Amino acid sequence: MDEHELGVLDEIQRRVLWLATRIVDAANHDRGAGDGVKVGGHQASSASLVTAMTALWFAHLDGEDRVAVKPHASPVFHAIQYLLGNLDRSYLPRLRARGGLQSYPSRTKDPDEVDFSTGSVGLGAAAPLFAAVTRRYVDAHFGARPHSRFVALIGDAELDEGNIWEAVADPATTGLGNVMWVVDFNRQSLDRVVPGVRIDQWRGQFEAAGWHVVEVKYGRRLAEAYDRPGGAALRDWIDAMPNEQYQSLFGLTGPALRKQFLDGAPEGIAALIADVSDTDLGPLVTDLGGHDLAALLDAYAQCDAVTDRPSVVFAYTVKGWGLPIAGNPRNHSALLTGEQVDALRAAQGLTRDTEWDRLDPASPAGIRAGQRREALSRAPRERALGATVPQATNVRANKPISTQEVFGRVLVDLARDPQVGKYLVTTAPDVATSTNLAGFINKTGVFAPTAQRSWSEDRVLRWTESPEGQHIELGISEMNLFLLLGQLGLAWDLSGQPLLPVGTVYDPFVLRGLDAFLYGTYSGARFVVAGTPSGVTLAPEGGAHQSTITASVGLELPGVTFVEPAYAASLDWLLCDAFGHIAGATRATPTAVPAEDGAYYFRLSTRPVDQAPFEAARARLGDAVLRRQVLAGAYRLVDAHQAHPQLADAPTVQLAASGAVLPEVLAAAAELADEGVAAHVVDVTSLDRLYRAWQRTLRQGVRTATVPSVPGALRSAFADRVPVVTVHDAASHAMAWLGSAVGAPAVPLGVDEFGQSGSVQDLYDLHDLLPGSIVNAALAALSLR
């Protein structure tokens, strides 16, 4: 790139710096929130990436490339989108306002097109890596898509996040030559100037993981100075200078800067810079490569040339570049004063009337912006899969069977479906066989970029690795599981191919990947995850492997539908329904369930459960009614008045439960009948759907000042307004709200302490989940009327 073009880019980056700074300034000083809470923003953290981002969007990227922007650089991103014509001017003063620009880039909430949500540091950095894993899979199965580069712009402090290194080290992410990370190496964290520069450590870690590493440390001024006589000594001193001392130079000028620069310097350095004026010394010794457009573009080109592995660029920058707060150890959330903003505006040649203007379209900079807008344009993407998922696979269950086993069978049956099978892709963090994916893997194989030779034969698991495989095996990292599921669930957008992603994980370890789970659903990803086995029902495994709060997590996570069935047919219906929603296909028989758009969390068990009670309910209600109620979240498994007509006038109680505890609940209902108490049994298949239905009616009542109605799902499952006992192999509070929803006294039973080893009988006794305890709870509930 010649000097003229670099000059044009420099003009653009100066306008980007101004707009990004003013966006934060306007949010804090032009808009009064009136609530006493500061708006905030990150002018310094934005400024450090202005050069790197200008070089990307105005000279390097193509329309098919996908970029994650570090959270605190969101004002720079929006400034760039505005200059490209992709964002309306009205949004610029509305950072962090309702309906305005988000604090951090958001796929689902920002008005301009964001590729990757960022905000929980470390996750946005790793997301493009797993998007590239997804693209490699899509290309192998559905034909090569237009070439894309997956770029992450990350702060150096993000490298303290453990999930970064889990992602870098996972075998599934090796060999991705279309990945580039750009580290904003400003050597400051939120609270301080980092006392030690860890570049050697980080370089070594990346190289050990097989990455290509590029350092962009110095700009052209310093590079030329190093080439002069004595330049090597100057370089050695700048390299050896403590980071705190170097950062302090940015706040100084004139003789004070010279004195600080020479403090502790070896003999001879003062003479080397004696002919450099006080005016020129600052720009010379603070000339960092991360603010040199040519150096960055060269680094990006070097990364493009390495196609057999991911690349990382360490771009040395200063936090607050181009601003009067540059290098200040307390500049992270600092805001420029009104006088400083006025001076910056004037330096740009702008006025109050022109400060929000785009680049003059007839100027070289404006022409470049127009050209880049065209080069970066994208065609619309289709979210729907275009395949119809069957309502059920009609899985057979003639004997007691666990939901985990049924889950595996349903996947195998769907894999045989010519419309659906090719879109299924599974993944697991080294627990594929123990979560019942073996049948699916035996049928479809394990995905590998190239065919791998098998050196041993296993009758149980035929682990054939090839580009045709449909299971992506991960190392033991639940964070990586949810990061990959999130990107598989966004493949329709980032790789032009909708998929049906499925992940499995031991249920207690859902919590270890919770941040990435939340990240995927916040980004709008659509996938199925099965947490299995769950609860204290995994009795001999002990407390470390027994999940108690995961049901609450599933219920509370936005963008997630939590499901916990007990019986084979209900799981079959629910899983096919989930895939149907993800596929976005038109259903042959519409259900009463409102449209959902997000992830599905199935909490499953290894405990075999007798299927006869479900078949009895099926005979009583019929498939159409029962399926509708199962999908809505609950159905009456046992109607006490029909089962025991003699109890028509007896005291009545409702026993509500999910999953593996249903056999104990049924036994308690039978015992209550013997004692003259009518006990209806309600199988709650999705606490989530029940709760949402209840909340919808409540909020409608609140917003319209009307009496809330009772949603149909609750009305059909809990037809009688009588006391309720909730029973759950999870924290008791997860179901406790049902009493309020039904409008009756409730006694919640569940697991509110850490588990321990023992038999199922032992642990159910310990946590009051045996029939005798349930009977006593029912009598207590009746006494509360």
N, C-alpha and C positions, 0 to 999 in steps of 0.2 A: 504494500500500500504506500503510495507516494505522499510527500509532505502536504500537498493540497488536500488530499482525502483525510489525512490525519488531522489537519486543521479543521475540516468540516466536522469530524467526529468530536474534536475538542469543543467546538461551539455547541454541539448537541449536548455533550456531557455537562457543560456549564449550565445549560438551561434545565437539564434533568436535576442537577444539584439544587438549583433555585426552587424548582417546583416541589421537589421532595421536602425541602426545608420549610417552604411556605405552607404546604399541606398540613404539616404538624403544627406550625405556628398558628394558622387559622383555626384549627380545632381547639387550641388552648386559649387564644386571645380574642378571636372574633366572635366566638359562639359561647354564650353564657348558658351553662347547663342549669345553674340555679340550685344545685343540690349539694354544693360544697365539696364534691369529689373531683379531683383533678382528672383531666382527660388523658394526659400523658402522650407519649410518643417517643421516637428515638431518632432525633436528627443526626446525632453523631454516628450511630450504628448504620443508618442509611447511607451517610456520606462515604463511608469506607468502601462501599460496593458500587458507587456510581460509575467508576471507570470500567470495572469488570462487566457490569450489566449493559452499559452503553456499547461496549465492544461486542457483546453477544447479540443484542437485539438489532443493532444498527450496522453490523458488519459480518456476523458469523452464522447465526441460526438460519435454519430453513423452516418452512411451514409445518413440516412433520416432526420437528424436534419438540421435546417435552422438557420443561424446566421446573424445578422446585426452587423457590426463592426463600432465603432465610427469613424467619418471622419479622425481625426488626427492619428489614429492608423493604417492607411492603410499600411505603411511600414512594420509593424509587420505582418499583414495579408499576404502580398506578400512574406515576408521572410519565413513564415510557409509554404505557398504553394510551394515555391521553395524547401525547405527541404523535403517536402512530394513527390516531383517529379512532381508537377502539373504546374510548371512554368519554362520556358526555361531561362537559365542563362543570355542570351543576354538582357533580360528585366531589370535585376537588376540595371544597371547604367543608366536606362532610365526613372526614375521617373519624371513625369511632362514634358516629351518630346513628340513631335509629334509621334504618333503611339506607345508610351511606356505606362508605368504604370500611371494611372490617379492620380491626386492629392488626391482624395478621392474615396473610393470603388464605382465602377460603374458596374451595371449589363450589360450594353450595350457596354461599351467602354474598359473595362479591358480585358487582354488576359486570365487571370485565371477566374475560375467560382465564381462569386459573387452572393450571394443570394438576398441581399437587397442593393440598392444604398443608400449611405449616403452622407451628405454634407450640406444640409440645416438642422441645428441641431434641434433635436426633432422629425423630421419626420421618420428618419431611426430607431429611438427608438420605435416609435409606430407601424411601419409597421409590425413587427413580431406578434404583438398583433392582428392586423386585419387579418394577414395570418392565425392565429389560429382560428379566427372567421370563416374564409373561410373554413378551414379544417373541422371544426365541421359541417358546412353546407354540404360539399361534402360527408363526412362520412355518414350523415343522409340520403342523397338522392341517393348516388351511391355505397354504401357499404364502409366499413372501409378500409382505406388505411393503409400501414405500419406505425407504430407509429412514430411520429415526435415530437421533442421538438423545440419550437420556442424561440430563444435566442436573446437578444439585449445587446450589450456591449455599454454603454453610459457614457459620461462624467458627473460629478456631476453638472457642470454648465448648462447642457442641461435641468436639472430639473427646470430652470427658464422659460423655454418655456411653454406658456399656452397650446399649443396643447397636451403636455404630459398629463396634468391633464384632459383635455377634453376626451382623449382616455381612461384613467384609470377609469373615472367616468361613462362612457357610459354603460347603462344596457346590450348592446349587447356584451360587453367584459367580463362579469362576468363569474365566474366558469370555467375559462380556466386553468386547471391544467397542461397543457403542455407548459406553457409560463414561462420563467425566464428572468428577467432583471438583469444584473450585472452592478452596478454603480461604475465607477472608481472614488472612493471618495478620490481624491487627494487634495481637499480643495483649489484649485487654479483655477482661471478663466484666460481668455486671458491676462488681464492686471495686475493682482495682486494676492497676497495671500488673500483669502477670510477672512475678519476679524471675522466673526461669523460663527460657524459651525451649520448648520440648521438640523442636523440629527433628533432631536426630532420632529420638525415640519414635516419633510418629512415622517418619520416613521408613525406618526399619520395620515397623509393624505393617505398613502397607506393602513394602517390598516382599516381606515374608509371606504375605497372603497372595503374592503374584501380581500386584498392581504396578503400573508404570507411574513413576513419580517425576514431576516437573516442579522446579522452584523458580519463581519469578521474584527475585529479591531486590534488584537494583534497576533504576531507570537509566536512560541513555546518558544523562549528565554524569552520573557516578561511573557508569561503565567507561566513558571516555576518560574520566579522571584516573581511573585505575590503569589505563593503558599508557599513561604518561610516566616519565621517570619518577620513581618513588611511590607510584600508585599502589604497589602491592602492600607497602607498609600502611598506607591509608586504609586500604580494604581490611587488613588484619585488625587495625584498631577499631573500625566500625563493627566488624564481626565480633570482636571481643568485648565491646562496650556493654555494660549491664543494661538490660532492657529498660529499666526504670529511668536510667540516665538518658538513653536515646529518646525515649518518649517525651521527656521533659524539654527537649530541644524545640518541639513544635510550638511551645508557648512563649518562646523567646525570640528576640531580634537583636541585631547589632552586636556591640561588644559583649553584652550579657550572654548571647548565644555562643560566641567564640570562647568565652571563658568556660562555660559549662561543657562545651564540646572537648576542650583540651584538659579538663579535670581528670587526672589519672592517666593521661595519654603518654605513650613512650616518647623518649627523646627523639626529636626530629620531626614529629608530626606538626608542631607549630610552624616550623620552617616550610613544610610542604604546602601549607595553606596560607602562608604569609601574603602571597600575591592575589589571593581571593578577597574581594572587598566584603565588608560587613553586609552589604546589600545582597551579594550573590552567595554568601556562605550558607545561609539557611536553605534556599532552594537546592543547593548542591548536596549538602550532607543529609537532607531529608528526602532525597529523590528515590522513592521506592518503586519497585517494578509493578506493584499492584495498581499504580496510578499512571502507568506508561502504556498507552493504547497499543503501540506497536509491539511492545514486549508481550502483552497479553494475547494479542492476535497470533503472534508467533507461537506462544505456548499452546493455544487452542489447536493450531495447525499440527503441532507435534503430537498432540493427543489423537487427532484424527488419523495420523499416519500409523499409529499403533493399533492394530485391529484384532489382536489375539488376547487382549486383557483389558480390564478397566484402567482408567487413568485418574490421577489426582493432581491438581495444580495447587501449590501453595503460593498464593499471591500475597506478598508482603504489602500491607496497607497501613494507613494510620486512621484510627477512629476519629471521625470529625474532619476528614480531609476537606480542605477548601473553606473551612469555617473557623471562626475565632476560638472555638473550643477544642481544636484539634489536639489530640494527645493528652488532654487533661484527664487525670485518673478518675475524676468524678463526672465525666461527661456522658455517661451511659444514658441517663434520662434527663440530662440538662437541656434547657430550652434557651435559645437565643433571646436576648432582650429586644425590645422594640427598636432601639437604636441600631442594634446589630443587624436586624432584619432590613431596616431601611437602607443601611450601608450596602448590604448584599444586593438588594433590589437595584440600587443606583449603579453598582458595579456591573450589573447585567444590562444596563441601559434601558431599564424598564421603569414604569411609573405605576401609581395606584390604578390607573385606568387600563394599563396594558399588561399588568403583572401575570394574569392568567392566560394570556394569548398563546396560541400555538406558534410554531415557527412559521415565518413568512413562506408560503408555498412556492414563491418565485425565487427564494434564496437557495444557495447550494445546500444548506442544512435542511430547508423545507422540502426540496426536491429529493434529497436522500431519505427523509422520513416517508414521503409518498411512495418511493420505490420499495422501501422495506415493508410498508404496509401490504403492498401487493405480494411481495415475496413470502410473507409470513401468514397469508390468508389460508384458511382451512375450510374444507367442505363439511357440511353437517354430517354427524354420525348417527347411526340407527341404534337405539337401545334395545329394541325387541329382538328376540332370537329368531322369530319366524317359524318356530316349531311348536306343535301342540303336545304338552306333557299329559299323559293319561291321568285320569282321576285316581287310579290305583293300579298296582301291579297284581293285586289279588294274591298276595303272599300267603302260603299255606302254613297253618299253625294248628296241628291236631293234638299237640301235647303242650305242657308248660314250656314256655320259651321266653327268653329275655329280650328286652327292647334293643340291646346292643346287637344281638344276633339277627333280629328282624331288620335292623338298619342295614347290616351288611347284605342281607338277601335282597332287599329292595333295590339297593344300588346295583347289584349284579343283574337283576331283572331289567332295570332301566337301561343298563349298558347294552342289553340285547335289543332295545327298541331302536329301529333304524332312524327314526326322527330325532331321538333324544340322545342316544348313546354316545355319539361322536363329540358332543359338546360337554360331556361330564369330564371334570378333571379333579383329582383328589390330591391332598397333601397332608403330611403329618410329620411332627418332630420326633422321628425315630420310634413311633408307637403304632405303626400301621397295622401290624399283625395283631397286637393286643387290643386294638379297638375295632377289630373285625373288618378291616379293609382287604384281608387276604384274598377273598373270593374275587373282588373287583380287580385287584392287581394281577391275579392269575389269568383273568380274562383279557385285560387290556395292556398289562406290562408297565414297567417303570420308564419314565421319560429320561432320556440322556441325549445330548446333542449329537453324539455319534454312537453307533452300535457297540456294545461292550461284550466281550467274551465272558461266558459263565464258566467258572472253574469248578463248580460243584453242583450236584443235583439235589433238590429238596422237594420231596413229594408234597409237602404242605404248601410251600410258597415257591412258585416258579418265578424267580426274580429276573425276568428278562428285561434288559436295559437297551433301549433303542429310541430313535426319534419318533417312533409310532406310539410309545408308551403314554399312558394317561394318568400316571401317578407321579408326582414330584416329591421325592423324599428329601427331607431336611434333617440337619443335625438337631441336637437336643436344645432347641431354643423356641419357646412359645412366642416370644416377640417376633421372631422370623415367620412363624406360622401365620400370625394375624397380619403381618405386613404383606406376606405373599397373598393371602386370601383377599386382602383389600385390593391389591393390584389386579389379581385375577377377576375380581368383581367389578373392576373398572375397565376391563379389556375392551368392552364395546367402544369406549371413548378413546383410550390411549393406544389401542392397537387395532381398532376397526373390526373387532370380532367379539360379539357377546358369547359368554361361556356360562356353564353351570358349575361353579366351583364348590367343592366340599372339603372341609378340613376336619380332622379328628384329633382329640387331645384328651389326656386324663382330666376329668372334670376339676379336681382341685387345682390343677395347674392352669386353668383358664385365668386365674388371678395373676399368674406370672406374666401373662401376655396382655393384661387388661388395658394398658396404655395404648398398645398397638390395636387392640380390638376396638377401643373407643375411637382411635384415629381413623380406622377404616370405615366405621359407620358414620362418623362426622363427615367424611369425604363422600358419602353416598354410595359406598360399595355394596354390592348385592352378592351374598354367598350364604352357604349353610355351614355351620360348625356343630359338631356333635361332641359334647363333653361326656365322656364315658370311660369307666364306670364312675358313679357318683354316690355321695352321701356315706353315712355310716353303714349302709348295706354292704359296702366293700369292707366287711367287718375284720377279717384277719389281718388286713394290710395296716391297720393302726391309724392313729390320728393324723399323721403326716400325709396320708393318702386319702383322707376322708373330707369331702367338701361339705360345708354347711351354709356358707353365705352366697354361693354361686347362683342359687335361685333368685335371691334378692337382686343380685347384679343383673341377671338377665331381665328381670322385671323392670328395673330402673333405667337400663341403657336406652337412650333415644335411638331410633332407627333400627331397633332390634326387636324381633318377635320371639318371645321365650316360649318354649314348648316342652312339656314333660308328660308324655303319654305312658300308659301302663300296658296297653294291649296291642297286639300285632296289627290288626286291621286299622285301628285308629292311627298308629304310627305310619302305616302305609298311606292312608289318606292325607295325613298332615305333611308328610315329606313330599308327596307328589304335588300337593297344593303349594308348598313352598317353592318348589322348582317351577311350577306354573306361574307364580308371581314373578320370579326372577326372569323367566323367559319372556314374560309380557305377552304370552299367547292368548288368543281368544278362547274362552272356555266353552265347551259343548253344553255344560249345564252350569249356569251362574250360581254362585253360592251367596249366602247372606253375609259373608265376611267382606268388610270394606277393602278396597284396593290397598295394598301394602307395597312399599318400595324400600327395601333395605335388606338387612341380614336376618338370618333365622338361627336361633340357638336351641338345639335339642339336648336336653339333659337326660341321659339314658342310664341304664343299669344292666349288670350282668346277672341279676336274680331272675331265674325262670318263674313265670307267673302263669297260673292256670287260666286258659282262655274261655272256659265255659261261662263265667258270669257275663262276659262281653257278648257272647253268642246268644245268651238268654235275652239281653237287652236288645240285641239286633232283631230277634224274633218278635219282641214286644213292640218295638218302634218302627221297624222297617229300615232298609238301608238309606233311603233318601232323607228321612227325618234324622236318623242317627248321625249320618255323615254331616249334615248341616250343623247339628249341635256340637259334634266333635270339633269341627273347624271353627265354630264360634267360641269355643273355649271350655265348655262344660256340658255334661248331660247326666241325667239321672240313671245311674247304673242299676240301682235297685229301688223300685217303688214299693215302700213298705206296705201301703194299703192294698196294692194289688197282690203282693206276695203273701200277705197275711190279712185277709178280709176281716178276721175277727178283731183286728186292732184298729178298726175304722174310727172308733171314739177314744182310743187310748192316747196318752201323752205322746207327743211326736217330737222328734229331734232329727236334724240333718247332719250327716257325717260327710264332710268334704275332704277329699284327699287327692294327691297326685302321685303317679309313678309307683315305685316298688312297694309302698306300704299298703296298697289296696287289699291284699289278702288278709291282713290284720284287721282292717276296717270292716271287711265283709264278715269276718268271724265275730267282731264286736256287735255288728247289726243283728246277727243271728242270736247272739246271747241276750241282747236287749229285747228281742221279740219274745224270748222265753220268759223274760221278766215282766212282760206286759207293756213294753215301750216300743212304739213304731219308729224305726230308724231308717229314713231314706239314705241311700248312699249316692253321693255325687262324685263322679270322676272328673276332676278339673284337668283338662288336657292342655290348656294354655291360660295360666294366670294372667298373662300379658293381655290377651284379647278380652278377657272378662273385665280386667281393670280398665282398659281403654274404653270399653263400651260404657262402663259405669261413669267414668270421668266425663265422657262426652255429654251424657245427659245432665250431669251435675253442672258442668260449665255452661251448657246451654241455658239451664235454669238461672244461673248466676248472672249471665250476660243479658238475659231478657226479663229478669225479675219475675219468673214464672215457677210453678211447682215442677221440680225435675220428674221426669218419667222414669220408669224402671226399664232398662234395656231388655230386649228380647232374650238375649243369651242368659241373663240372670233369671228372668221371669220363667223360662222353661225349665231350667235346671233346679231352681229353688222356688218352686211354685207355692210352697207354704211358708208363711211368715212365722217360723218357729225357731227355737234355739239352734245354734250351729256349733259343731265341734270340727276344727280343722286339724288335719293330720298330715305331716309332711316330713320327709327325710331331708330336712333343711332347717334353717333358723325359723322358729315358730312365727316370727312377725311377718314373714313373707306372705302368709295366707290370712293373717289376723284381721285384715280389713274387710273380709267377707261378712263378718257380723254386721258391720256398719252398712255395707251395701245391701244386705238382706233386711236390715232394720230389726235385728233380733240379738239377744245375748249370745256371746261367743266365747268358747274356751279353745285357745290355740295350743296344739301340741306340736313339738318339733325338737330340733337339736340345737341347744343354746350353749353348749360347752364343747371343747375339743374332744374328739373321740379317742378311742384306744383300741387295742387289739381284743379280739374275742369272736364268738360266733354271732350270727345275725340275731339269734334269740337273746344272747347276752346283751348286746348293745341296744336292741329295741327295748329290753327291760330297763336298762340304765337310763334311757331317754324317754320313758313312758310312752312307747309306741306299740306295746303289746295289747291284745284285745281287752284284757282286764282294765288297763289304764284308760283305754278309750271309752269303755263302758262307764267307768267312774267319772270321766270328763263329761259324758253325755248327761249323767244324773246331776252333775254340778251345773251344767248349762240349764237344765230344766228348772233347777232351784232358783235361777237368776231371773225367771220370768216376772 
